[in-house]
Amino acid sequence: MTQEGDGSPLEPIIAGPGGPVIAAAGTSLVVHEWTDSGPSYLHIHRSDDEAWHVLEGSLRFRCLDREFDAPAGTTVFVPAGLPHTYRVMGPSRYLIFLTPRLDRLIARLRSLPRSADPRPTLAEFDTVLVK
């Protein structure tokens, strides 16, 4: 049996319809179940991919030259280097798949005062704001 660093056994995390909100962090992938929008500004993760799977409702994605809706059942993959942002369209629930670095970036951004300039924090995590 494989064990984690603390000696506890490694177990899969299984989420089904009507189950509890999922959150899992491994060494190379983090998964969260969220309901809120992403940042209002376009941004580029230079070294990290990101993906979403819409469980309920709809997300609207904006890239540099296009905007598209992702209704329930849709999976969106954004490779490193692609300018993007997204927002929820009404009540929505989705899974977001991140690298540990992006997970730390989002936690840091969420702790900033609303009036703070996000660019220095973005830069620490190899991410840039697109004008």
C-alpha positions in Angstrom: 0.0 0.0 0.0 1.3 3.4 -0.9 1.4 6.0 1.9 1.6 9.8 2.1 4.5 11.5 3.9 2.6 11.4 7.2 2.1 7.6 7.0 -1.6 7.8 6.0 -2.6 5.6 3.1 -3.2 7.3 -0.3 -6.8 7.1 -1.3 -8.7 8.4 -4.4 -11.1 11.3 -3.9 -14.4 10.4 -5.5 -17.1 13.0 -6.0 -20.6 12.2 -7.3 -23.8 14.0 -7.8 -25.2 15.4 -4.6 -21.9 14.7 -2.8 -19.9 17.1 -0.7 -17.8 19.9 -2.3 -14.6 18.5 -3.6 -11.1 19.9 -2.9 -7.9 17.9 -3.5 -4.2 18.8 -3.7 -1.5 16.5 -4.9 2.1 17.2 -5.9 1.2 18.3 -9.5 -2.5 18.9 -9.6 -5.0 20.7 -7.4 -8.8 20.5 -7.9 -11.4 22.8 -6.4 -15.2 23.0 -6.7 -16.0 26.7 -7.0 -19.0 29.0 -7.7 -17.4 32.4 -8.1 -15.9 34.2 -11.1 -12.2 34.5 -12.0 -10.4 37.9 -12.1 -11.9 40.7 -14.2 -8.7 41.2 -16.2 -7.1 39.1 -18.9 -4.0 37.4 -17.7 -1.4 34.9 -19.0 0.1 32.1 -17.0 3.5 31.7 -18.7 4.3 28.2 -17.3 1.0 26.7 -16.1 -2.0 25.1 -17.8 -5.5 25.5 -16.3 -8.8 23.7 -16.9 -12.4 23.9 -15.8 -15.3 21.5 -16.0 -18.8 23.1 -15.6 -21.1 21.1 -13.4 -24.1 23.4 -13.2 -24.9 26.8 -14.8 -22.5 28.4 -17.3 -19.1 30.1 -17.4 -18.3 32.8 -20.0 -14.6 32.8 -21.1 -12.8 35.7 -22.7 -9.6 35.2 -24.6 -7.7 37.9 -26.4 -9.9 37.9 -29.5 -13.0 35.9 -28.6 -15.6 35.2 -26.0 -17.5 32.0 -25.5 -19.9 30.3 -23.1 -19.3 27.0 -21.5 -22.6 25.5 -20.3 -22.9 22.5 -17.8 -21.1 19.5 -19.1 -18.4 21.5 -20.9 -14.7 21.2 -20.2 -12.3 24.1 -21.1 -8.5 23.7 -21.2 -6.3 26.8 -21.4 -2.7 26.1 -22.2 0.1 28.1 -20.7 0.7 31.3 -22.7 -3.0 32.0 -23.7 -4.5 35.2 -22.4 -7.8 34.4 -20.6 -10.3 35.2 -17.9 -13.8 33.9 -17.1 -16.9 34.7 -15.1 -20.0 32.9 -13.9 -23.2 33.5 -15.7 -25.8 33.2 -12.9 -25.7 30.5 -10.3 -23.0 28.1 -11.4 -20.8 25.3 -10.0 -17.6 24.1 -11.6 -14.4 22.2 -11.0 -11.1 24.1 -11.6 -7.9 22.1 -12.2 -4.7 24.0 -11.3 -1.1 23.4 -10.8 0.0 23.9 -7.1 1.7 27.2 -8.2 -1.6 28.6 -9.6 -3.4 27.4 -6.4 -0.9 29.5 -4.3 -1.3 32.5 -6.7 -5.1 32.5 -6.4 -4.9 32.2 -2.6 -2.5 35.1 -2.5 -4.7 37.2 -4.9 -7.8 36.6 -2.8 -6.0 37.9 0.3 -5.0 41.2 -1.3 -7.1 44.3 -0.6 -9.4 45.2 -3.5 -7.5 48.3 -4.2 -4.1 46.5 -4.5 -2.3 46.3 -7.8 -2.2 42.6 -8.6 0.8 42.8 -11.0 3.6 42.3 -8.4 1.8 39.2 -7.0 1.1 37.9 -10.5 4.8 38.3 -11.4 5.9 36.2 -8.4 4.0 33.3 -10.0 5.1 33.7 -13.6 1.8 35.3 -14.6 1.2 38.7 -16.3 -1.7 41.0 -16.7 -2.8 41.7 -20.2 -3.8 45.3 -21.0 
